Amino acid sequence: MALAAGYCFIVTMQPLGSSDLFIRLRTAAVNALDLTTPSSGSSVSAFDGSSLLVTGVTLGYMLVLIVLSWIHYDQRRAAESEFQQHRRQLEGLISQRAEELQKKNEELEKKIAEIRTLQDSVVAQKKLASLGKLSAGIAHEIKNPLNMINNSAKTIIDFVNESMPGYVERVSKYLERQEKEYFLEDMNDIKVASEIIVANGARANSIINNMLSQVARRGVQARQVGLVSQVDESLSIVYHTMRALNPFSLEIQKEYDAESRSFNVHEDFGRVFTNVFENAFYAMKEKRRQVGDPYQPVLKIKIQSVPDKVLVLIGDNGIGIPKDVLENVMEPFFTTKPPGEGTGLGLSMVHDLVTANGGDVDIVSEPGVETTVRIQLPKRPQERSV
């Protein structure tokens, strides 16, 4: 029985150790077992006292081997546990450092975006200032000849109103009846034409004065007006102008959230919305001309407030903008309208004004289907949601 246990122990403990000590112990145990194993032809009764001694030594070796193997196994298990603990700590430190690095990268990207926005705003303000100076110079140059035209037209009107009756009486005796009627019609036409000149001259003069006042206000604290009222006012002006020149039915869909009604913008933003609405009406007018009566123009206006900004979406179902054109629509003097209908400065001015106020504008269009102008305006700290 002892011999069988010894053999089993040697076999089962063999994978546990590879050191010299274990090798020596196993060798000694094997030799001892060989000594105690009876040779062929002998019997158990032939064992003498020396065999019992060797058996005791073998069992001693086996006991020592068991103890040392257990100690080795326990130390190995403790080492593996400590290794796993250090590994988890290292992985935790790596994960923590990765999160900190990711957070720093996000903060850096945010700062870079803020710097770029600030740079765009500064560039836009410089462009507006340069455009303002240019406009002021042009306005001054135009104002003088325009005043001459207005004064001359007023002189003609005054002559027709005050001096013409007496003049007609003096020359009527030399004119036949029909010639006299023609003469009076011509004088009336001159008066009407002069009145038209004066009316349009006054309008042009008002535009020039407005340009000069806008330039004069640069650097002065801008007056703030309600965003919703500014959008509605600009829409009303463009809509009634369109109806007077080219009347057609139009469906207008408005969606304003409650919070956006308390948002204010620079008073010059009326020009932004006016230009956007004019382009929308032109696109719908052109599509109506191409498609005909089955086409129903639809203008959609949505103003939405989010935590840090206000979104203004103005969409139309007009002719749309091709992709190759969409990339250039905000460049100065770029236009696809025929001569006399566009200067190419409208959307460029929209981009500059919005950017100068820290906002952003982009256009999404599907040719033949729809176009949406999206304007994003930042909120001031007191306007942001808590």
Steps between C-alpha positions, in 0.01 A plus 500: 500500500780739587668420173188573302449831680858595430466435129174700483651788690803516271280503192248761626762737639721494192348812329520711814871554516792539269769622744811299590360430848187339365697304244732364770211408730317322227817314397561393859140383536522299179827337610352416836198341342725302271680364803181402674349344194547126511683349209341234286487165666526641849223535756391757757623279779853536367515863605733566784541790742694708250201503269277639772759771564508595136121512492498740795756719330291502186190605687704775666619623163141495379382699802771761448409516132133557585584785739741668261261461208218658696728788608606551137138490380389748766786741417423471129133571560586802718738628231236463230245681719744784561578514128131524411452773760788704359368439150155632594657805665709567191200462269305736725778760483520463122121539468505805728782661303318425174182665630694804618675523163166469316352773719800726434467436125131589508574820692776585253269439201235719663752780553620468141140521377443811716817659364395427143154645564661811650734530202209467258311764697797740490549444126128553436500821704800629306327413173185679612705802606674508161169454321353778712777740403460406136124545522542837667730619223266378228198647678662841525594494133147399395323742733614815322380414145187345648417828671546678167255259334245541778524880494467511122194273507341716771567811289318340206203412721485852641512644147219271382284582802560875518603631161345255256137627518601852396742371240228282347265796477763706318585236240154345460391766246779383274408130529222303347260322736655157445853637531399670824375169641825329401695781661306470827548121502873542449520748785308263725733214405797721586344574837430131573851399394648771721292384796625144446858632491448692823336204675773253404768761565362543852509123547860482375592790726342318795704188421821703480425676828434165661833368372678804638327468836592131518865588441482779757364257760799264469674491836186628678308263726255322272130513578352159575163395361291186533599216268144388428378853428801560276426185300130584467570860401751398232259235370216753479712750301625242250162329468306817418772613258481163325120514489511844341748400228402141429189387690450128565353294782742393770472277806703617800563258787638642826627312803640713782566355846420706808858551620618641165259795536719647776816483288636829362723570203689792349263740322695451175386137493194616308727510193598137563143373497397734218769356272413141592127561436571674169700199379227263615227695318714520186556120506127434539410753230740333256364153576145625450605641165654165402233264638182704470178513700514152664797621706417632849779714653565430869722703730595345835641700791610331821664667799623264770681574824761256636719538812784702343355637177194579292436334163318677218397273212356657184402254228326519164390245239640699208746407228781411743875551459731262309792352696768669290333837560426446871870516588531858368166667585644691798793644309481874423358589156408138421148471360299270275226755439475676164647852464297761683350255752795428726829657609653194667539684831188378679613166642855630542364774725283243683808287571709798614233641733422165660868413542581843640246433776656164590249291306511263208299459180480211255273399214364155417332455163358230276465631145140511385367409846590739783759728657552570870710781645608422857618787719648430845533789742675471840315600813634749745558361853175646635304336216630148552289233664610389843 
